Amino acid sequence: MPEQILDAHTSDPVAMGWMQGFPPPDSRRLAWERADHMRFPMHRYAFSHMREFLPTVRVSRGYGPVWDLPVALRDDIDEVRFNALDDGRELTWQESLAANFTDAVLVLHRGAIVYERYLGVTRRDTPHIAFSVTKSFVGTLAEMLIAEGRLDPAAPIAELIPELARSGFGDATLRQVMDMTTALDFSEEYTDPNSGIGAMSNALGLTPRAPGYAGPGDVYAYLPTIPKAGEHGQRFTYRTCNTEVLGWLIARTEGKRLDAVLSQRIWQPLGMEQDADFLIDGTGMPFAGGGLNPVLRDMARFGEAMRCDGYGNGGQAIASAVTASVKAGGSKEAFAPAGYQWIPGGSYNSQWWAMGGNHGAFSARGIHGQAIWIDPVAEVVIVRFGSHPVAANGVFDPTSLPAYRAVAEHLMRG
C-alpha cells in the first residue's frame, strides 16, 4: 500500500479491512511469511489474532466459577484532563486512547469496573498479546517458589540450570536474573535484526528466518550462547532473555511446562473467565518474555489480586509474601543509570516496574502499549491493550503515565 501517515482512526483494522471477505482480497490478507503480524498497520489486527499466525498452547482456566468483577460504570472518566510529560500539552483521557493507539482499556476502583472500552477488532472475549506484561506473571511465579523455599534467590544459575554454566548467566544469581541486573552481551534494540532480541526472535520463530539461517532453532538452544559482558549486580539493564531463563527454571522446578504452571498457580485460583493463549517455540517452550495472550478482564483480575496483597476470588490466591516482595521495589541506584526519563525514582524487581512516587504504583509493561498499572493508595488498577506503531514504551509514556495518574487521583477524590 502507498506510504502514508496513519493515526489511530485511519489505521483502525476494521476500517482497513484486514482479513475481511470470503475470501479476503489479496490486498487485505495478512501472512506470517511476510511478518505482517509484527508490522504496522497490519499488527493492529494481528495483536488480537496471534494464534492465527503463530503456534500457541492453552493456559486453562479449569472448571471453577469465574471471579465476578462488579460493574459500576462512571461517565466522568473520559473528560479527566492531564498534561503530557514531553511537551505539556493538555489532553483528556478519551483523547489519550487514540494518541496511544489503544485497543482496549479497563479501570478498576476498589475492585469494581468503573470504565471499560474496546476498540478496533478487540472485544471483551478477544485474547490480545500482552508482550512483556507476560514477564510480570513469570516473575510472580518465581516469587511463589521462593516464598515456598523451593528456590533460593542467592543461588547461581549454573547450579539451577547446568546447561547455562558456561553462558553469561552461569555466575549470576537467581535474584540478579529476576531483577535484570545481569551483565550480558545482549541488546534489546527492537529495530535491529542483528540485536540480541533479534537473535532470540529467530530462535523463537517469531518472524520468518532469513534464507540460509543456521542459528539456534529454539530458546533452549539459544540461551547458552549468550556471553557475559561486565559484572553482574551493578546496574539494571532490560533484557528479555532473563525472563526466558526464569521460564526454564520454573518449568524444571515444577516438572511441568510454564503454561501448566501458570494455569495451576494463577489462572485457576483467580477464577479467570477465559483460557489464555501462550506463544511457543519449536520445542513447545512458552515465550516467557512476551508470549501471553489473555483477555483484558483476566489481566485486570491479576492486577487486582496483586493490589490486594494476593487476595482474590474470595481467598488468598497468591501468598502475601510474594506481593510484599514485588511491592518493595528494587534498587533505585541500579535503575537510575538506565535513563528512563519518564520514570524518575523508579526501580525494577521480580519482573515488575516500580514507578517512582505515584502512591507507590507498580506496573507490568509491554511493547506497543500493553500495561497493568496498580496504584495501592488510590485503590485503582488500570489495564490496557495497545497496538502503537512504535514498540518502545518511552515513545508513549508521556501520554500514558500521566493519564493513569490523573484517573487515579480523580477516583480518589470521589
CORJO-V299223 format. One record per helix or strand of 3 or more residues. SS is the DSSP state (alpha for helix, beta for strand). FROM is the first residue (numbers start at 1). TO is the last residue. If there is no record, write none. Layout:
ss	from	to
SS	FROM	TO
SS	FROM	TO
This chain:
ss	from	to
alpha	13	16
alpha	26	28
alpha	32	34
alpha	36	38
alpha	43	46
alpha	50	52
beta	56	59
beta	81	83
beta	90	92
alpha	93	99
beta	102	109
beta	112	118
alpha	133	147
alpha	157	160
alpha	162	164
alpha	174	178
alpha	196	204
alpha	219	223
alpha	241	254
alpha	258	267
beta	276	280
beta	292	294
alpha	296	307
alpha	320	327
alpha	332	336
beta	347	349
beta	352	354
alpha	358	360
beta	362	366
alpha	367	369
beta	370	375
beta	380	386
alpha	393	412
